[in-house]
Amino acid sequence: MGGRVSDPAPPVVPHAGIVAVIGRANVGKSSLINQILGEKLSIVSPVAQTTRTLIRGIHTEARGQLVLLDTPGMHKAQGDLGRIMNRAARASISGCDAALLVLDGSAPPREEDEGWIKKLLRDQLPVVIALNKTDLGDQHHQTYRDLWDRLAAQNDTPPPPVLWFPLSAQTGDGLPALLDQLFQWLPAGPLLFPEDILSDYPRKLNISDIIREKLFAVVYDELPHELAVWVDSLHEDETSLAIAAEIIVNKHSQKGIVIGEKGRLLRRVRRNAIRELEALYEKSVTLDLHVRVEKNWSKNFWLLKKYGYVA
């Protein structure tokens, strides 16, 4: 005689939603998203303003789907490009289910950190605050908590729900607790994107970002904000990918810096970009790079639109 058949387990209802990852420049937002995804999506550089456009990273698992918006870091804007990046960052939380504010807990607060806290207090969106870089220290964690409390006391409305998570985007420490909370706050419902995609970021822009990252690695602080990369053409078959791209600079003197003596710097950038692109797309890559002078491109609305910085 058979035993009683147990009731089937209730189906797991997925939670899916959009989380804006915000904060000032260079606090580790892109590194944190890459750590959550388990793959490199956003370029990472010690140079501020590395991320220039909104990039959606899509993390899908048994609990549901997190759509993470990697935003340009807020900074003191210089020129049209800087203002566009700040505007995109501020607008990113509109329509999101939660905000993930990333702070550098190893360093004291800056003016831009205070600005983000004031905006979040006004917008009343549920807030998760990641005190990043615990691998470098936690000496300023309480300073940020005190800053939130002080600004919340000055606000006209009650503060939104907020939870604090010390973590390291570099090592992954503290990440599981952060993900648990984000999924708890997302609404129950169907996935927003197919479960097998990592991002809806256009391929040409992604390739441009990778080339730009390799440029940043060799020009350092000489002219990072004077550089743009535009992929002219992309031809692909089952085993190979052929790319032609332009590196855009503002002045003729900058062209020589990018090319380097006897073309050595440009060849180094090309080699490094090919290595990463081949690993990413798992096929052989040819990359044709040219440097072009486009005077004041970062102040030209139509060029900013062409290069993907204006929607």
Secondary structure, DSSP 8 states (H G I E B T S, - for coil): --------------EEEEEEEE-BTTSSHHHHHHHHHTS--S---SSTT---S-EEEEEEETTEEEEEEE---B----HHHHHHHHHHHHHTTTT-SEEEEEEETTS---HHHHHHHHHHHHH---EEEEEE-GGG--TTHHHHHHHHHHHHHHSSS----EEEEE--TTT-TTHHHHHHHHHHHS-B---SS-TT-SB---HHHHHHHHHHHHHHHHHTTSSGGG-EEEEEEEEE-SSEEEEEEEEEESSHHHHHHHH-GGGHHHHHHHHHHHHHHHHHHTSEEEEEEEEEE-TTGGG-HHHHHHTTS--
